[in-house]
Amino acid sequence: MRRSGSTIKEVAQKAGVSPMTVSRVLNNQDVVRETTKRRVFDAIRELNYRPSIMARSLANGRSLCVGLLYTNPSHGYLSELLLGTLSACRERQHLLVVDKPDEDLLRRDPQYVEQTFLRSSIQALVVAPPLSEDAEFMAKIAAAEIRYIALGPVHWGNGLSVCIDEIAAAEDMTSHLLELGHRDIGLIRGPAAHAASALRFEGYKRAIEKAGIPVDERLIADGNFDYHSGREAARRLLSGDKKPTAIFATNDDMACGAIGFAYEQGLRIPRDLSVVGFDDSPSAAANWPPLTTIRQPVREMAEIAVGLLDADIMTIAPDQRQRVVPHTLVKRESTRPLLD
């Protein structure tokens, strides 16, 4: 493949059009015929052309145009992710472009990924879950030969990724509730599209089974990593014939939703019900009572990811390409020992 130093004039010559037409295609203007667009994109692919909107900042040879891609529904997670990415990009004088890809187009249009990045000067990507766990999407990113860092527990071949040990973290939280005397521990799982949902469920099961307690499906409810789904899951758990004395919501947004529903039912937290979360997002400390949770250092993980974009992957040993960051059990006022 040709080096990426091609010019817009070379692309125009290859496609048999004017440089102005190439510019219109790159800016997604509707005045260009589809057949012409295809010729332009074919030329861009062959020449490996990357338009430069930041030539001045790239002059020092270090700065990058970094794309942050997300489809995660959790506002708490996204705020920490954005703050960490912004901080690291500012420190390194990188330009940051934040994008939420169109999920329908991702599924329907096989050219969506390639055309989206060929129209920009994005040179590197930080990809957040669940997008970073989508095999088809990540294969397209790899095929486009754009360097990337995947956040989350799924590691792709020879790529780089940053995560925590999701199973160990969920096991630690469940063990904490068991140490407080709880035996009927409800779990609010996240959406199936997130690999972390299954891993956190596995950690919950391991702790329960180690305590000699069978996993009871009546104590399991599904959510979508947002406040509303946490409320609905808590309603199902607290309305069933097997009521939990503690609820482990596998992210903070759902935990806050569970607490909100419990209050509406006249339950006092933690006197009548202990509730814990996962992530230690800003809402965890701001909630009342402040939420016991697992701290997933999303901001620091994002900073590490941006730092790795500067690295030469060939100098990193294969067993070091997935960076596992420590988690922390943060104990606050939403839990208490179970009273007999």
Solvent accessible surface area in square Angstrom, and as a share of the most:
residue,aa,sasa,rsa
1,M,164,0.73
2,R,96,0.35
3,R,165,0.60
4,S,62,0.40
5,G,38,0.37
6,S,9,0.06
7,T,68,0.40
8,I,58,0.29
9,K,125,0.53
10,E,53,0.24
11,V,0,0.00
12,A,2,0.02
13,Q,125,0.56
14,K,105,0.45
15,A,8,0.06
16,G,63,0.60
17,V,29,0.17
18,S,54,0.35
19,P,63,0.39
20,M,114,0.51
21,T,24,0.14
22,V,0,0.00
23,S,35,0.22
24,R,95,0.35
25,V,1,0.01
26,L,17,0.08
27,N,97,0.50
28,N,82,0.42
29,Q,78,0.35
30,D,131,0.68
31,V,112,0.64
32,V,15,0.09
33,R,191,0.70
34,E,106,0.48
35,T,73,0.42
36,T,21,0.12
37,K,22,0.09
38,R,137,0.50
39,R,110,0.40
40,V,0,0.00
41,F,6,0.02
42,D,73,0.38
43,A,3,0.03
44,I,0,0.00
45,R,84,0.31
46,E,99,0.45
47,L,14,0.07
48,N,29,0.15
49,Y,17,0.07
50,R,49,0.18
51,P,16,0.10
52,S,66,0.42
53,I,123,0.62
54,M,15,0.06
55,A,69,0.53
56,R,214,0.78
57,S,34,0.22
58,L,43,0.22
59,A,87,0.68
60,N,76,0.39
61,G,69,0.67
62,R,140,0.51
63,S,3,0.02
64,L,14,0.07
65,C,1,0.00
66,V,0,0.00
67,G,1,0.01
68,L,3,0.01
69,L,1,0.01
70,Y,48,0.18
71,T,14,0.08
72,N,9,0.05
73,P,49,0.31
74,S,5,0.03
75,H,148,0.66
76,G,10,0.09
77,Y,15,0.06
78,L,34,0.17
79,S,45,0.29
80,E,28,0.12
81,L,1,0.01
82,L,67,0.34
83,L,83,0.41
84,G,0,0.00
85,T,0,0.00
86,L,67,0.33
87,S,45,0.29
88,A,1,0.01
89,C,3,0.02
90,R,169,0.62
91,E,133,0.60
92,R,63,0.23
93,Q,110,0.49
94,H,16,0.07
95,L,71,0.35
96,L,31,0.15
97,V,53,0.30
98,V,70,0.40
99,D,47,0.24
100,K,115,0.49
101,P,8,0.05
102,D,65,0.34
103,E,80,0.36
104,D,75,0.39
105,L,55,0.27
106,L,19,0.10
107,R,167,0.61
108,R,165,0.60
109,D,44,0.23
110,P,94,0.59
111,Q,73,0.33
112,Y,36,0.14
113,V,3,0.02
114,E,42,0.19
115,Q,40,0.18
116,T,38,0.22
117,F,8,0.03
118,L,9,0.04
119,R,67,0.25
120,S,30,0.19
121,S,4,0.02
122,I,8,0.04
123,Q,56,0.25
124,A,0,0.00
125,L,0,0.00
126,V,0,0.00
127,V,0,0.00
128,A,0,0.00
129,P,13,0.08
130,P,23,0.14
131,L,9,0.04
132,S,1,0.00
133,E,25,0.11
134,D,61,0.32
135,A,60,0.46
136,E,111,0.50
137,F,7,0.03
138,M,5,0.02
139,A,61,0.47
140,K,41,0.18
141,I,0,0.00
142,A,57,0.44
143,A,81,0.63
144,A,22,0.17
145,E,114,0.51
146,I,8,0.04
147,R,119,0.43
148,Y,31,0.12
149,I,2,0.01
150,A,1,0.00
151,L,1,0.00
152,G,7,0.07
153,P,26,0.16
154,V,40,0.23
155,H,59,0.27
156,W,64,0.23
157,G,65,0.63
158,N,109,0.56
159,G,11,0.10
160,L,9,0.05
161,S,1,0.01
162,V,0,0.00
163,C,6,0.03
164,I,3,0.01
165,D,67,0.35
166,E,7,0.03
167,I,36,0.18
168,A,33,0.26
169,A,0,0.00
170,A,0,0.00
171,E,28,0.13
172,D,63,0.33
173,M,0,0.00
174,T,0,0.00
175,S,36,0.24
176,H,15,0.06
177,L,0,0.00
178,L,18,0.09
179,E,140,0.63
180,L,34,0.17
181,G,31,0.30
182,H,4,0.02
183,R,119,0.43
184,D,44,0.23
185,I,0,0.00
186,G,0,0.00
187,L,0,0.00
188,I,0,0.00
189,R,59,0.22
190,G,5,0.05
191,P,22,0.14
192,A,107,0.83
193,A,74,0.58
194,H,9,0.04
195,A,28,0.21
196,A,9,0.07
197,S,5,0.03
198,A,67,0.52
199,L,53,0.26
200,R,10,0.04
201,F,28,0.12
202,E,55,0.25
203,G,0,0.00
204,Y,4,0.01
205,K,55,0.23
206,R,103,0.38
207,A,3,0.03
208,I,4,0.02
209,E,102,0.46
210,K,155,0.66
211,A,47,0.36
212,G,65,0.63
213,I,36,0.18
214,P,110,0.69
215,V,42,0.24
216,D,32,0.16
217,E,117,0.53
218,R,135,0.49
219,L,8,0.04
220,I,21,0.11
221,A,7,0.06
222,D,77,0.40
223,G,11,0.10
224,N,67,0.34
225,F,10,0.04
226,D,43,0.22
227,Y,107,0.41
228,H,124,0.55
229,S,17,0.11
230,G,0,0.00
231,R,54,0.20
232,E,54,0.24
233,A,0,0.00
234,A,0,0.00
235,R,100,0.37
236,R,100,0.37
237,L,4,0.02
238,L,22,0.11
239,S,76,0.49
240,G,29,0.28
241,D,122,0.63
242,K,58,0.25
243,K,118,0.50
244,P,9,0.06
245,T,38,0.22
246,A,0,0.00
247,I,0,0.00
248,F,0,0.00
249,A,0,0.00
250,T,1,0.00
251,N,3,0.01
252,D,1,0.01
253,D,22,0.11
254,M,0,0.00
255,A,0,0.00
256,C,14,0.09
257,G,0,0.00
258,A,0,0.00
259,I,3,0.02
260,G,16,0.16
261,F,19,0.08
262,A,0,0.00
263,Y,92,0.35
264,E,113,0.51
265,Q,101,0.45
266,G,60,0.57
267,L,52,0.26
268,R,137,0.50
269,I,15,0.08
270,P,32,0.20
271,R,128,0.47
272,D,59,0.31
273,L,3,0.01
274,S,1,0.01
275,V,0,0.00
276,V,0,0.00
277,G,0,0.00
278,F,0,0.00
279,D,11,0.06
280,D,30,0.15
281,S,8,0.05
282,P,73,0.46
283,S,39,0.25
284,A,0,0.00
285,A,59,0.46
286,A,86,0.67
287,N,29,0.15
288,W,192,0.67
289,P,5,0.03
290,P,23,0.15
291,L,0,0.00
292,T,0,0.00
293,T,0,0.00
294,I,0,0.00
295,R,85,0.31
296,Q,13,0.06
297,P,8,0.05
298,V,7,0.04
299,R,94,0.34
300,E,65,0.29
301,M,4,0.02
302,A,0,0.00
303,E,57,0.25
304,I,62,0.32
305,A,0,0.00
306,V,0,0.00
307,G,22,0.21
308,L,13,0.07
309,L,3,0.02
310,D,75,0.39
311,A,42,0.33
312,D,82,0.43
313,I,56,0.28
314,M,152,0.68
315,T,106,0.62
316,I,19,0.10
317,A,51,0.39
318,P,99,0.62
319,D,116,0.60
320,Q,97,0.43
321,R,18,0.07
322,Q,61,0.27
323,R,85,0.31
324,V,88,0.51
325,V,19,0.11
326,P,112,0.70
327,H,44,0.20
328,T,72,0.42
329,L,50,0.25
330,V,32,0.18
331,K,131,0.56
332,R,58,0.21
333,E,98,0.44
334,S,0,0.00
335,T,19,0.11
336,R,71,0.26
337,P,79,0.50
338,L,72,0.36
339,L,98,0.49
340,D,193,1.00
